[in-house]
Amino acid sequence: MQEVYCVSEESVALDQDASPERTRYRVLLEITDLIAHAKSLPEAFKELAPRVLALTGCELLTFSHHDPRRNCMLTQYWKKNRESGEFNAFPVDEAASGWAWEHQETITIPDTECEQRFHGCVPVLRDHGVRSYTVLPMSTPLVHFGTVGLGKKVAEALHADDVEVLSRIALLGAVTLEKQRGGRALEEQQSLAAISRQLSASLELEKLLPAILSSLRSIARYEGTILALLDEDGKDLRVFGDALEWEPHPNHETVAPVDQALSGQAIRTRRVAFLAADELRDMKAPTANALYAAGIRAVCSVPLIAGDRVWGALNATSTVEDAFGPPEAEYLQQVASVIAAALNNAHAYREIEKLTDRLTHEKRYLENEIQSANRTDEIVGSSPALKRVLEHAAIVADTDSTVLITGETGTGKERIARMIHNMSRRKDRNFIKVNCAAIPTGLLESELFGHEKGAFTGAISQKIGRLELADEGTLLLDEVGDIPLELQPKLLRVLQDQEFERLGGTKTIRVDVRLIAATNIDLSRAVEEKEFRSDLFYRLHVFPLHLPPLRERRDDIPKLILHFIEKCAARLNKRIDIIPDDAIQAMMRWSWPGNIRELENFIERSVILSKSTRLSPPLGELLKESARPISSFEGTLHDRERDHIVEILRQTRGALSGPAGAAIRLGLKRTTLQYKMQRLGISRADFLP
């Protein structure tokens, strides 16, 4: 174990009988040992100052280093009476140490009382009782660190032997600083490599953040680090403190507006920002005030930049004033680049995950819809009533206006909605359908808006709603009248603002969706009966389209018969060449309460029953209605409504509810049908034999 010499004035007294050369040699050995083993150069100077001042008979020993950020000299001093401290920062051209550093030459001030240069340092030297002052540069061939100086009480030049002692101190100090710098550079490289390895191991943002905070703790020479990440809107910062006294939890997160944040300047300018003690004290940012109160006197704020995006900022803190300069900033920028790249990769990975998840949902949905999508051009008929609907559909297709399609069950509301979509500018995007009547009330909100993981029991993963799937496309809300009242305000917000939150989520999601609604009930009556919100009705009722029932476009029935026979025969691998006239006439006379859907099903049944190329429809199903004359248009609207309800009740044999009940056929709720029957005086005797 090496012996470390104790430097003190008492050790000088022990050498009074020794020769001056031996004493000087021993002091130089002690100086060498102290500088080599000290934790820092100022600590070494604190220990060797009494020895050097006693040996040289000087009053003052100084150590100055150059601050490149402010281009000034920062000086620490030690006096013979054990007083020590710091001078104010002097600009390079106002200090003797600045001249020696800049010119890399020794400078001597023989008498401070007569010195006209260096207006910054000379008055201070006089205040400390110094009449003569000698300064030497502290440098290596690679780096110019600063200077060392000796001051005397008398106006005389420093003895050559004393200059030699001072030059030895300058040389040893410079070599030590360069060695420390080299060690720091190696430490920084190792630390940077470790941070890179740690961050590259995670692509999930939730796991990456703890890894970043953990890796920042490896930057041991700073009192703490603060990570600030920008939210997607670029207005707020999520601030994470690491091992700070003011922070109750090491990884605690707070939110602060960018314009009031510690990192605001670095983020706005995209450049490194240095914050001094007075700036921290005077800032309005709560984090800055808390840091100052905790004793932090310097902050280096480095923006996190990857590509063309600023992700936030990395802030290193120190209790030492002016602790950060270009070397520290350069290293922190390297760390910030690694962090920003990791954030960029994690963000890209998350976007890919979202896109993959969305494509999976779209694929599953489109696979279920592909059969219907392939039939969008199958709108058969040329009746005036149908032509009017198609003309209006073509007009509104060029816009993004909301369309409300009304009509009885089976009139082709979805076909018209698909046609509008395929004629619009959104035709290359998704057409998403939601049957509001087919989805249980408790699941409809999740189906429309999606949900976050854990939003409710059974929500084991995040679900993307139909609204997100329809982004930049078209959403068809079929049977819109069956949307529960409690869900209608949320749908109204989507129509008005094009934004919503997933079930169990807090993040606002913006979409660009063209809405088409379809219903077989009278929404205006539902509004009167308080079963549908009036504000939502008026928002949907922008461009109404009413599809006529098949009984009002009987001229289209023969065309539809031929179309359905051709399609069903091909699918069932049959050939139908002959269609009996009586069959066509019977189908022309039938009222088709199920409209086109009922006709299509009847034709398919007929093709299945046909044993030859001649169509064999089950006309017995239509005989009862065929024998009944087609109702005239005479009578009041009250009579027409009563007769129509009675006829449907006859066909359903009095069944009000259920899939084939009268309420479904009439497009009414069961309670509404019961109310109408009571109002119109309809009894069981009217529709049951």
PyMOL commands that set and color helices and strands:
alter all, ss='L'
color gray80, all
select helices_A, chain A and resi 9-14+20-37+41-56+92-94+96-103+122-127+160-200+205-216+258-260+264-269+277-282+286-293+326-373+384-397+413-422+441-449+466-469+480-482+485-497+523-528+534-540+550-552+554-571+581-589+595-609+620-627+637-651+662-666+670-680+684-687
alter helices_A, ss='H'
color red, helices_A
select strands_A, chain A and resi 60-67+72-79+84-86+90-91+107-109+132-139+144-152+224-230+236-242+253-257+273-276+298-306+309-318+403-406+431-435+450-451+463-464+474-478+499-501+508-510+514-519+543-546
alter strands_A, ss='S'
color yellow, strands_A
deselect
rebuild
show_as cartoon
